[in-house]
Amino acid sequence: MCMMFIIGCFALFYDPYPAPSLLTISGFYTEKDGQYVNNATDENAEKLITAIDDIHRKVSAHENPLFKFIRPEAKSYHLPSIYLSGKTKKEIVGLSENKIKSPVIITAFSTQDALSEVHYAIKAEYMNANAHAAEIEIAWYNDLFKKIVNNSELHHDEKIEILAHILFIDINARSIKAGSQ
C-alpha cells in the first residue's frame, strides 16, 4: 500500500517532456563521402551552449540584481543519421526547422576542424521580429553568420564564442511570446 502511494506520487509529479528551450542547435553536420553525418554535433553544440551559459553568468553578475537577463535555455537536437542520408544542406535545414519547436534554431555545417556554414531561423509564432518581417531578419542574421564563418583570421573556438554572444544578445533583445504550443 505504501509502495503504491509512493508510485502514485511519483507519477503525479513526473513530467516526461523536457522544458522547452529558447534555442535549439541542430547540427554542425560534417560532409563525408558525399553524405552528411552528425559526428561533430554534440562537441560543437556543447561548446556553443557552454559559451552562452558563461556569457549569461558573467553579464548577470555585473548587472542590477533587480534586472534579470533571459537565460537562453539551449539544447542540442541532431537529426538521426537515417534522416540525413542523401539529403542536401537545404533539405537538412528544412528538416531541422520542421522537426524542432524552439523559437530559435541553429543548423550548422562543418568540415573536420572548422565551421563551413551556419543557418539561423526563428519561428514567428514564438518570437517577434524586430519591427520588420521575419524573413528579412533571418536573411540578415544568415549574412552576418556567413561573414563570421568566412573570416580566416578567427579560430574555430573564437567563431563559436562570437556566435554565442550574438545569440545571447538576440534572445535578450526580443520580446518572447508566451506561446506554449
N, C-alpha and C positions, 0 to 999 in steps of 0.2 A: 504494500500500500504506500509506504514511504517512497519506494523507488518510483512508483507511478506518479506520485506528486512531483518528484524532482524532474522526471522526464517531461511531465506536463508543463512545468515552469520553464524548463529549457526550451521547449517547443514554442511556448508563448512569446519568448523574447528573442528567439533565434531569427536572424534575418539572412537568408541565403544569398541575397543580392548585395554586391558591394555598393558603397556610397557612390553616387555619380561624381565623375571628375569633371573639372572645367577644361582640362587639356588631355587629349589622348595622343600618344605618339605611336603611329602605326608605321613602323618602317625603319629605315636605314637598310633597305634591301640591297643586296650585292649581286651583281651580274656574274654568273659563272657558266661558261659554255653555252651562252645564248639564253639562259634561264635565270630568273631572279630567285635568290634564296634569302632566307631571313637569319643567317648565322650571326651577323653582327648586330642584330636588332637590340637584344637585351643589354649588351655592354654599352652601346652608344646612347640608348634611351635612358639607361640608368645614369650616365654622365650628365645628360640634359636635365633629368629630374632632380638629381643631387645639386646641380648648379642653381636651379630655380629655388630649391629649398634654402640653400645657402644665402642667396640674394634676399629672400623673404626674411630670414633670421637677422641678417645684417641691417637691413633697412628698418625693420620693426624695432630693433634695439636702440636706434638713434632718433626715433620719432616721439611725438607727444603720446603718452600712454593712453590717452582717451581716443586717439585716432588709430584705426586698425586697417592695415593693408589686407587685401584679399590674398589668402594663400592659394595660389593656383594649384589645386589638387590635381596632380598629374599621374597618369598611369600609362603603362605600355601595353598595347594590344597588337601583336603582329598577326598577320594573316597566316593561317596554316599553309604549309608548302603545297598542298593539293589545290588551293585556290590560285597559287602563283604560276603553275605550270602553263607555259605557252602564252602568258599574259604580257602585254606591253606596259610601259610605265604609266601611260594614260589609263589603261584598264585597271591597274593596281590602285591608282589614286581614286578612281571611281568606286572600286570595291570598298576601299577604306571609308570613303565618305558615306556610302550606303550602309555599311555594317556598324559603324560607330555612332553612338548617340551623344557624344560630348559636344559642347559648344565650339571648341577649337580643336582642329585635327591637323597634326603634322605628319606628313608622309615623306620620308627621305630616302634617298638612294646614295650608295657609297661604293667606292672602289675598295680595294683591300685595306688601304690605310688612310683614306681621305673622303670627305663628303663630295658628292658629284652633283646633287640636286636636292633641294628642299621644297616641298609643296605645302602651302598653308591654305587652310579652308576654315571658314566659320559657318555655323548653321544659323541662319537668320531667325529661325523660330526660337532660339535660345539667347542670341546676342543681338544687341542693337548696333547697326553700322553707325559710324560717326558722321552724321549729317549728310550722307550720300548713299548711293546704292552699295550693297554688299559686294557686288561683282567688281566694282571699281576698287574697293578697299582690298579685296583678295588679290587682284592683279598688282596693286601697289606693293603689298607685302611679298608676293612671289618675286617681284622685280628686285626688291631690297634683299631678299634672301639669296637671289641669284648673284648679286654683286658681292655679298659676303662670301659665298661658296667659291666664286671665281677669283677671289683675291689671293694671289700666290704668295703674298708676304705673311699671311696668317697661317699658323699651325692649326691642325685639326682641333685640338683642345681649345684654342683661342676662338675658333669659329663657333664651337659648342657654347662657350661662355657668352659670346655676343648674342647668339640665338636665345639663350636663357634670359638675358637682360631684356631683349625686345619682347619676348613672350610675357615676362613679368609685368612690364610697363603696359603692354597691350591689354592684358586682362584687367589690370587695376584701373586703366583709363576708361573702360567701358561701363555702361550700366548693364548689369546682368539681370535678365528677366527671371522671374521665379517660375520658370516652366518646369513642371515635374512630370513630364510625359515619360 
